Amino acid sequence: MSQYNQTIEVVKYAAHSSVKIILSAIDQPKKVNLKWK
């Protein structure tokens, strides 16, 4: 059972990390566009 909980924690952490990466990747071009305008 603890193994199961640990797996869920790892999955949640990985999902959170990828969401942050995706959001920053989406946000990056906006910042660049603002600089160039």
C-alpha positions as a Markdown table, in Angstrom:
| # | Residue | x | y | z |
|---|---|---|---|---|
| 1 | Met | 0.0 | 0.0 | 0.0 |
| 2 | Ser | 2.8 | 2.4 | 0.8 |
| 3 | Gln | 4.4 | 1.5 | -2.5 |
| 4 | Tyr | 1.1 | 2.5 | -4.2 |
| 5 | Asn | 1.0 | 5.8 | -2.3 |
| 6 | Gln | 4.6 | 6.5 | -3.2 |
| 7 | Thr | 3.8 | 5.9 | -6.9 |
| 8 | Ile | 0.9 | 8.3 | -6.8 |
| 9 | Glu | 3.1 | 11.0 | -5.2 |
| 10 | Val | 5.7 | 10.5 | -7.9 |
| 11 | Val | 3.1 | 10.7 | -10.6 |
| 12 | Lys | 1.6 | 13.8 | -9.1 |
| 13 | Tyr | 5.0 | 15.5 | -8.8 |
| 14 | Ala | 5.9 | 14.6 | -12.4 |
| 15 | Ala | 2.5 | 15.9 | -13.7 |
| 16 | His | 3.0 | 19.1 | -11.7 |
| 17 | Ser | 6.5 | 19.5 | -13.2 |
| 18 | Ser | 5.4 | 19.0 | -16.7 |
| 19 | Val | 2.5 | 21.4 | -16.3 |
| 20 | Lys | 4.9 | 24.1 | -15.0 |
| 21 | Ile | 7.3 | 23.4 | -18.0 |
| 22 | Ile | 4.4 | 23.5 | -20.5 |
| 23 | Leu | 3.1 | 26.8 | -19.0 |
| 24 | Ser | 6.5 | 28.4 | -19.0 |
| 25 | Ala | 7.0 | 27.3 | -22.6 |
| 26 | Ile | 3.6 | 28.8 | -23.5 |
| 27 | Asp | 4.5 | 31.9 | -21.6 |
| 28 | Gln | 7.9 | 32.4 | -23.1 |
| 29 | Pro | 6.9 | 33.5 | -26.6 |
| 30 | Lys | 4.5 | 36.0 | -25.1 |
| 31 | Lys | 7.3 | 37.7 | -23.2 |
| 32 | Val | 9.5 | 37.6 | -26.3 |
| 33 | Asn | 6.7 | 39.1 | -28.4 |
| 34 | Leu | 6.2 | 41.9 | -25.8 |
| 35 | Lys | 9.9 | 42.7 | -25.9 |
| 36 | Trp | 10.0 | 43.0 | -29.7 |
| 37 | Lys | 6.9 | 45.2 | -30.1 |
